[in-house]
Amino acid sequence: MQRLLVQNNLFLLKKYEFLRDAEVLYAPVYRSPPQLDFFRKRFSELQKFLPGVIWCEHAEEADFDVALSWDAEFETSAFGARIYPEQNRLFSSRPMKLPVTFTPFRQPAEDLLPEFFPDAVLPWDTEVKNELDYYFREKLLPATYIETRNEMTGRDGSTKFSAFLSCGVLDVRHLYNEIRTFEALHGVTKSTNALVYELLWREYFTWHYQKHTRAYFSRNGIKGVLDFTPFKKYSTEELRSLTTVPFFLAALKELTTTGFLSNRTRQIFASVWINDLKLDWRSGASFFEEHLIDYDVYSNYGNWMYLAGVGVDPRGKRYFNVNKQLKTYDPEGRYLSTWS
């Protein structure tokens, strides 16, 4: 019997229903308790859709298997080496010349986006459907995304869809359709445009990785001679011993407890890691890989390179003053009081 090995492209199951007669193994890649808990929830929902699915943590792919994955475990191999041809992306192929930075990519990509993706896969995961209803229909949160996206605490700041996208339980084209449907009902605004831009950033890093491949894992990133010298991996306990900065310790606690950080918190955390602690940016990217429930190899390493000054940011290394950032984005001190 043919086996269908599912790692993190769950949305494709509905596109390839002819494979449902195969033996289906769900083999997510995880390294931390929050990641395991997240994937266990996905498996519970998957069982409702495919009652015969088998949880298999360490399945080894055989030659005759069909694998629904997007390079989750084998990031250091070239793009496409172990990737199922169809990923959870807006474009199935790169439709334009890839510029060096994001801004000149955004406009041509926007022009190529349809009004609606007719082939988007509807979610079957109950939590995903509930979150979409909450965000788009109950709270109408796309209308205020610009104002709230940098909030460091609370449910309603950022969208919280990234984890569902990263494991493929939410089709990015369906999420795009939700944004366009919201715009049809409530109007196009800077906030809804910003939501589309975020999806295009995710798209950009995918194709940027295709161009640069292993440079994403070089100490010098895309701006120097490839350097794959080993770097130290840090445990949570080691990181706690390196600094007394309250914000860093709070973010460390949130990340290891929940598997998630807001985008603003990630940027400040990475700045402390790179600029204040003087640690290799690759060790930070590796630490995120081990703990984030929304880990996406392309966005993760692309953003860490960006902040380290060896990626697509033309302005070079980014430095965030922790106290200034907290005063701006968490003036009431909720973040530290929650996670200290």
N, C-alpha and C positions, 0 to 999 in steps of 0.2 A: 504493500500500500504506500502511495506517495505521502510524504509528510509535509505539512505546512508549518514552518518555523517562524513564529511571530515575535519580533523583538520590540520594535517601536514604530511600526507603520500600521497601526490598527485600522485606520480609516480605509485602507485598501481592501480590507476583508469584504466590504460591500461591493467593491468593484470587481472582485474575483470570486463571486459566489459559486462558480463552478468548482472551486477548490474545497468547498465545504464538505465534500465527501471524503476528503483526505483526513489523515490523523493530524489534528491541529495542536501544536505545542506552543504555549505562551512562555517565552524565555526572556524576560526583561533583564537588562543590565543594571545592577544597583550596587552601591557600596556603603550605604548608610541606612540607619533605621528609618528616617523620614522617607527616603526613596523606596524602601521595601514596603512601607505602609501605603504609600501612594500607589504603587503597582499592585498591591493586594486588592485595593479598592477597584482598580481598573479590571482586574481579573474577575472579581465578583460580578461586575456589570457585564463583562464579556461572557460569562457563563449563561446569562439570561439570553444572550444573542446566539451563542454557540454552546449548548448544554454539554457537549462532549469534549470541550477544550480541556487540555491537561496543563497544569502548572509544572514547568520544568526549568529550574534555575540554571542548570549547567549543560544544556543541550549542545551537542557538537554537531555542526552542520555536515551532512553527508552529500555526496555528489548528486544524488537524486532528489534532494530536498528542494523545495521552493522557499526562499527566505524573504520575508517582508521586514526589511531593516534599512537603516540609512547610516551605516558606518558608526554605530554607537560604540562598539567595543574596539574597533580597529582604526582609530582616528589617524594614525601615522601612515597608513597606506594611501596611495594616490586616490584621488576622487574617482569613484566609479569601480574601483577594484573589487569591492564587496557590497556595492550598493545596488539594491533593486532599482531598475531603470526609472521608476516613477516615485518621486519623493512627495512629501507633504509641502508643496510649494505652489506659489501662484502661477509661475511659468514652468512648463515641463521642459523647456530648453531656454538657453539664454537668447533672448530675442534682439539684443542690440550689442554694440561694442561696449566692453566693460571699461569705464573710465577709472582713473586712479582713485578718485574720491567719490563719496556718495552723492553729493548735490547734482553733478552732471548726469548721474545715473537715474535719479528720481524722476525728472521730467519726462524723458523718453519712455521710461517704464510706465509712468502714469498714463501717458497717451496710448499705450498698448493694452491697458486694462479694459476689459469689457464693462458694460453697465451691470452685467450679472453673469455669473458662471452657471450655465445650465447643468453642468455635470458635477456640481458640488455634492459631496456625500453628506447626507443628513446624519447627525449624531444619534447613537442609540444609548449612550452612557447617561444615566439619570442625572448624575451630578453635573455633567456638562450642559444638559438641556436646562436644568434649573438655574445654572449660572448665567446662561444666555438670556433666559427669561428675566432674571433679576436685573441684569445689566442694561438690556436694551428696552424692556417693556415695563417692568415694575418701577425702576428708579430713574429711567431715562438718562443714564450716566454718560453716554457719549456727548451729550450737550455741554458737559462741564469738564471734559477730559483735560483740556489745556490748563485749567485752574487747579486740578487735583492731582495730576500725574506725578508730581514731585513730593507728594505727601509720604511720610515715612512710616506712618501707622494707620490702621483702619482698613476696612474691607473695600471701601468705595473709591480709593485714590486711583490706583492703576487698575487695569482690567482683570488681572489674575487669570488670564487665559493661556499664558505661556506654557504652563506645565502640560495642559491638554494638547497644545500644538506640538510640543516636543516629543510626546509619545505617540502622536498620530491619532489620538482618540477624538480630536477635533480637526476636521479638514479646514485648512486655512482658507480655502475658497468659500466654504460655507460661512466662515467668520467674515470674510470680505462681503459676502452677500447680505449678511446681517447689518453691516455698516451702511451699505447702499439702501437697504430697505428702510433703515432708520432715517436716512437723509430724505428719502421720498416722502416720509410722513412728517418730518420735523424740520427739514431744510438742511442745506449744506453749510457747515460752519468751519471755523478754524479748528475746532475740536475734532470734528469728524474727519477733516483732512489730515489732522495729526495722527489719528488712528490708522489711516491708510499708510501714512509715512512710516509708521512703526512696522507695518507688515512689509513694506519695501526695504527697510533696513535689514530685516531678517532675510529677505530675498537677496539683497546685495551681498551679504556675507557668504551666502551659499555659493554664488557664482564667483565671488572673489577667491574663495578657497579653491574652486576648480582651476583658477588661473595660477595660483601660487602654491598649491598643494602643501608639501612638507615645510615650506617656509613658515607656515603657521605655527610650527613647533620649534622654530629656531630662536635662539636667544636674541638675535638681531631682527627677528621678524622678516618683513619684506624689504628692509632698508639696509641690508648689509650682507656680508658673506655668511652663508649658512653655518650655524654653530649649534651642534647638538650635544655639547658637553653636558654631562649629567647635572641635575639640579636637586637640591635637597627637598624632600617632601616633609611637611610638618604635621604633627599631630595637634589636636586641639589643646592639649596640655602644654606642649612646647610653645605654642603661640601665646597662650596666656602668660607665660613666663617672660616674654620678650618686651612687654609694654604694660604700662598702667593707664593708658589712655582710655577713659571710661567709654567713649563711643565705640572704639574698636572691640573692646571686651563685650559690650552689649550686642554689637552686630554679630560677633562670633557666637554668642549664646543664641541669638535668634536663628542664625543659619543652621547651626548644628541641632537645634531643637525642632525647627519647622521645615528645614530644607528650602527656605525662601528668604529673599531680601528684596525690598523695593529697588527700583532702578537707581534712585538717588542714593540710597544706602550703599548699593554696590559700588558706585563711583567713588564715594568718600572712602569706603573700606579699601578699595584698590589703591587709592592715592596714598593712604597711610602705609599700606603694604609696600608699595614701590618707593615712595619718596621719604617716608619717615623711618620705616624699619629697614629700608635698603635691601629688601628681599627680591630674589629673581621673580619677574612677573610670571614666568612659566609655573613656578611653584604655587602662585596664587590661582592661576587658571586651573591647575591640577586640583587644588583644594576645593574650588567651586565644583569641579567635575565630580568630586567624591560626595558632595553634600546637596547640591541643588536638585530639586525635584523637576525643574524645568530645564535641565542641562541640555544644551544644543551645541555640539562641537563647534560649529561655524560661528555662531553669535558669541559663544563664550570666549574662544581664543581670539576672535576678531576684535571684541571689545577690550580685552586685556591688552592686546597689542596697541590698540588705539590709545589707551590711557598711558601706556608705557612709552609712547612716542616712536614706536617701531612699526606702526600700522598705517591706517588710511587717513589719520588726522594730519593735515598739512602743517598744523601749528606746533607739532611736537609733543613732548611729554606734558601731561596735565597734572596740575597740583591743586588740591582742594584744601583750603584752610578749614579744619574741622569746626572750630568755634564759630566761624562766620557762616558755614553751611548750616549748622544746627540753629543758629539765630534766625537764618532766613527761612528754612524749611520746617523747623520744629520749634517755633518760638515759645511754646508753652512747656517744652521739655517732656513731652509725652513719651518720646522714644526711649530716652534714658530711664525714665521712671518705669516703663514697661519691661525693659530687658536688662536692667542692671541688677 
